[in-house]
Amino acid sequence: ALELPYTPGVSEYDNGSGAGHIALGVADLDGTLEALAADGIEPEKPPYRPGGRTTGSRIAFVRDPDDYRIELLELH
């Protein structure tokens, strides 16, 4: 699933304004990051669980060539 939010009153976006990031679900977060690393794409920081949780899905953020943030969400 891909969520594309609508912000009322905003007719266009510049890079970095209006949208924080998109999120993509991945079955294997570590494997996805390894594949991206082979292409020179590194996460902003190592995978983690939001809010200091100790269980549940981990996430990681990478940036696309236009510098947009992409959240990778580990699916269970």
C-alpha positions as CSV (number, residue, x, y, z in Angstrom):
1,A,0.0,0.0,0.0
2,L,1.2,3.5,-0.8
3,E,-0.4,6.4,1.0
4,L,-0.4,9.8,-0.8
5,P,-1.8,12.3,1.6
6,Y,-3.7,15.4,0.4
7,T,-3.1,18.7,2.2
8,P,-6.0,21.1,1.7
9,G,-4.9,24.5,0.4
10,V,-1.6,23.3,-1.0
11,S,-1.5,23.3,-4.8
12,E,2.1,22.3,-5.3
13,Y,5.0,20.9,-3.3
14,D,8.7,21.8,-3.5
15,N,11.2,19.2,-2.4
16,G,11.0,18.9,1.4
17,S,7.8,20.9,1.8
18,G,4.4,19.6,2.6
19,A,5.3,15.9,2.7
20,G,7.6,14.4,5.3
21,H,8.1,11.0,3.6
22,I,6.5,8.0,2.1
23,A,6.6,4.5,3.7
24,L,7.0,1.2,2.0
25,G,6.4,-2.2,3.6
26,V,9.2,-4.7,3.1
27,A,9.2,-8.4,4.1
28,D,12.9,-8.5,4.9
29,L,14.3,-5.2,6.2
30,D,17.8,-6.4,6.7
31,G,17.9,-8.0,3.2
32,T,16.4,-4.8,1.7
33,L,19.1,-2.6,3.3
34,E,21.8,-5.0,2.1
35,A,20.5,-4.8,-1.4
36,L,20.4,-1.0,-1.3
37,A,23.9,-0.9,0.2
38,A,25.2,-2.7,-2.8
39,D,23.9,0.3,-4.8
40,G,25.5,2.8,-2.4
41,I,22.3,3.6,-0.5
42,E,22.7,3.7,3.2
43,P,20.1,4.2,5.9
44,E,20.1,7.4,7.9
45,K,20.7,5.3,11.0
46,P,20.5,1.6,11.8
47,P,17.0,-0.1,11.9
48,Y,15.0,0.7,15.0
49,R,11.6,0.3,16.7
50,P,9.9,3.7,16.9
51,G,9.1,5.1,20.4
52,G,11.7,3.0,22.1
53,R,9.6,-0.1,21.7
54,T,11.3,-3.5,22.3
55,T,8.9,-5.6,20.2
56,G,7.1,-5.1,16.8
57,S,8.2,-3.9,13.5
58,R,11.5,-2.1,12.9
59,I,11.9,0.8,10.5
60,A,14.7,2.5,8.7
61,F,14.9,5.7,6.5
62,V,16.8,6.1,3.2
63,R,16.8,8.9,0.7
64,D,16.0,8.8,-3.0
65,P,18.1,10.6,-5.6
66,D,16.0,13.7,-5.2
67,D,16.7,13.7,-1.4
68,Y,13.1,12.6,-0.4
69,R,12.9,10.4,2.7
70,I,11.6,6.9,2.3
71,E,10.6,4.9,5.3
72,L,11.1,1.1,5.1
73,L,8.7,-0.7,7.4
74,E,9.4,-4.3,8.3
75,L,6.3,-6.4,7.7
76,H,5.5,-9.4,9.8
